[in-house]
Amino acid sequence: MLPPAVMGYRMPAEWEPHAGTWFSWPRPEGISFPGRYEIAPPILAELIRRLVEVETVNINVWNGAMEAEVRGVLERHNVPLKAVHFHYFPSYEPWCRDHGPIFLVREHAGQHERAIVDWGYNAWGGKYPPYDLDDAVPEHVARLRLLPLFSPGIVMEGGSIDVNGQGTLITTEACLLNPNRNPHLSQAEIERYLREFLGVDQILWLGEGIEGDDTDGHVDDLTRFVSPTTVVTVVEEDPADPNYSILQDNLHRLTAFRDREGQPLRVVELPTPGVVEYDGQRLPASYANFYIANGIVLAPTFRSPNDPLALAVLQAVFPNRIVMGVDSTDLIWGLGSFHCLTQQEPL
């Protein structure tokens, strides 16, 4: 089979119209929220309550018993269930951004068509086995939707990449070049896979990730496209903070970047919430881990003095969407936030 890019497929930007959003519901016996599973369901319910007002929500669960439990949680939090669909696609952990399907789109013979890329998933370099069920989720979704499935045969997580839908992708050296992902591949070979399977022709490499990030530097905690020519990027003001130099390096790379027309990106700085810790552990709290849905943006807040500033920055770059802040202070104990939990399904 030809690579999807040769067939005219591309990965759309997150702000392009959605058919829905996918979640994988966490398990009490999972490892994502050690000792504090009870914090997660109410926050997921709040996200879903807001999402069902603008699009369909699909939730992966293990079985009927788990579906009944989740229905109960959503009902107790006043979530209308008419736009919620459950699928018995089991996963060990809830981070659907990384193990879920990456959808592609194309215009072909007068028809709008979709497909799915099934990247390999190894729980961020084999950190949290087992992960075979999580790795199988894209195959289940492709069968459900009767869509072509492309399997590159290499490891890649959805949170490690961000695209503008017009040929440009941002990622990090810390993650994609980490030997715990694809040690047999060079940077040039990884770029070839990105081009062939996501329909991009320009790749911008950032450096390291933020403190506390167990994904080895996912870009969705650092820098995000908010339009084809604009990115927001997280910047730390305190030179004594370990994140300061990391984020400055990323900022310098972004400002030096030129697109295919030789134009610089518009780079908008986003603050950090400062140090967010629990039980002595620094957590990867970042306002960049927002999720763009139909007409709205769900943005994490962290009970920080910088929350209002971050929301104002995001509202300014999304003038046609309503930016909604939702408290992610407890959720970040799982080392992920709203973007990590979600995966968009384009129209």
Secondary structure in CASP SS format (residue, H / E / C, confidence):
PFRMAT SS
TARGET T0000
AUTHOR 0000-0000-0000
METHOD secondary structure of the structure
MODEL  1
M C 1.00
L C 1.00
P C 1.00
P C 1.00
A C 1.00
V C 1.00
M C 1.00
G C 1.00
Y C 1.00
R E 1.00
M C 1.00
P C 1.00
A C 1.00
E C 1.00
W C 1.00
E C 1.00
P C 1.00
H E 1.00
A E 1.00
G E 1.00
T E 1.00
W E 1.00
F E 1.00
S E 1.00
W C 1.00
P C 1.00
R C 1.00
P C 1.00
E C 1.00
G C 1.00
I C 1.00
S C 1.00
F C 1.00
P C 1.00
G C 1.00
R C 1.00
Y H 1.00
E H 1.00
I H 1.00
A H 1.00
P H 1.00
P H 1.00
I H 1.00
L H 1.00
A H 1.00
E H 1.00
L H 1.00
I H 1.00
R H 1.00
R H 1.00
L H 1.00
V C 1.00
E C 1.00
V C 1.00
E C 1.00
T E 1.00
V E 1.00
N E 1.00
I E 1.00
N E 1.00
V C 1.00
W C 1.00
N C 1.00
G H 1.00
A H 1.00
M H 1.00
E H 1.00
A H 1.00
E H 1.00
V H 1.00
R H 1.00
G H 1.00
V H 1.00
L H 1.00
E H 1.00
R H 1.00
H C 1.00
N C 1.00
V C 1.00
P C 1.00
L C 1.00
K C 1.00
A C 1.00
V E 1.00
H E 1.00
F E 1.00
H E 1.00
Y C 1.00
F C 1.00
P C 1.00
S C 1.00
Y C 1.00
E C 1.00
P C 1.00
W C 1.00
C H 1.00
R H 1.00
D H 1.00
H H 1.00
G C 1.00
P C 1.00
I E 1.00
F E 1.00
L E 1.00
V E 1.00
R E 1.00
E E 1.00
H E 1.00
A C 1.00
G C 1.00
Q E 1.00
H E 1.00
E E 1.00
R E 1.00
A E 1.00
I E 1.00
V E 1.00
D C 1.00
W C 1.00
G E 1.00
Y C 1.00
N C 1.00
A H 1.00
W H 1.00
G H 1.00
G H 1.00
K C 1.00
Y C 1.00
P C 1.00
P C 1.00
Y C 1.00
D H 1.00
L H 1.00
D H 1.00
D H 1.00
A C 1.00
V H 1.00
P H 1.00
E H 1.00
H H 1.00
V H 1.00
A H 1.00
R H 1.00
L H 1.00
R H 1.00
L C 1.00
L C 1.00
P C 1.00
L E 1.00
F E 1.00
S C 1.00
P C 1.00
G C 1.00
I C 1.00
V E 1.00
M C 1.00
E C 1.00
G H 1.00
G H 1.00
S H 1.00
I C 1.00
D E 1.00
V E 1.00
N C 1.00
G C 1.00
Q C 1.00
G C 1.00
T E 1.00
L E 1.00
I E 1.00
T E 1.00
T E 1.00
E H 1.00
A H 1.00
C H 1.00
L H 1.00
L C 1.00
N C 1.00
P C 1.00
N C 1.00
R C 1.00
N C 1.00
P C 1.00
H C 1.00
L C 1.00
S C 1.00
Q H 1.00
A H 1.00
E H 1.00
I H 1.00
E H 1.00
R H 1.00
Y H 1.00
L H 1.00
R H 1.00
E H 1.00
F H 1.00
L H 1.00
G C 1.00
V C 1.00
D C 1.00
Q E 1.00
I E 1.00
L E 1.00
W E 1.00
L E 1.00
G C 1.00
E C 1.00
G C 1.00
I C 1.00
E C 1.00
G C 1.00
D C 1.00
D C 1.00
T C 1.00
D C 1.00
G C 1.00
H C 1.00
V H 1.00
D H 1.00
D H 1.00
L C 1.00
T E 1.00
R E 1.00
F E 1.00
V E 1.00
S E 1.00
P C 1.00
T C 1.00
T E 1.00
V E 1.00
V E 1.00
T E 1.00
V E 1.00
V E 1.00
E C 1.00
E C 1.00
D C 1.00
P C 1.00
A C 1.00
D C 1.00
P C 1.00
N H 1.00
Y H 1.00
S H 1.00
I H 1.00
L H 1.00
Q H 1.00
D H 1.00
N H 1.00
L H 1.00
H H 1.00
R H 1.00
L H 1.00
T H 1.00
A H 1.00
F C 1.00
R E 1.00
D C 1.00
R C 1.00
E C 1.00
G C 1.00
Q C 1.00
P E 1.00
L C 1.00
R E 1.00
V E 1.00
V E 1.00
E E 1.00
L E 1.00
P E 1.00
T C 1.00
P C 1.00
G C 1.00
V C 1.00
V C 1.00
E E 1.00
Y E 1.00
D C 1.00
G C 1.00
Q E 1.00
R E 1.00
L C 1.00
P C 1.00
A C 1.00
S C 1.00
Y C 1.00
A C 1.00
N C 1.00
F C 1.00
Y E 1.00
I E 1.00
A E 1.00
N C 1.00
G C 1.00
I E 1.00
V E 1.00
L E 1.00
A E 1.00
P E 1.00
T E 1.00
F C 1.00
R C 1.00
S C 1.00
P C 1.00
N C 1.00
D H 1.00
P H 1.00
L H 1.00
A H 1.00
L H 1.00
A H 1.00
V H 1.00
L H 1.00
Q H 1.00
A H 1.00
V H 1.00
F C 1.00
P C 1.00
N C 1.00
R C 1.00
I E 1.00
V E 1.00
M E 1.00
G E 1.00
V E 1.00
D E 1.00
S C 1.00
T C 1.00
D C 1.00
L H 1.00
I H 1.00
W H 1.00
G H 1.00
L C 1.00
G C 1.00
S C 1.00
F H 1.00
H H 1.00
C H 1.00
L H 1.00
T C 1.00
Q E 1.00
Q E 1.00
E E 1.00
P E 1.00
L C 1.00
END
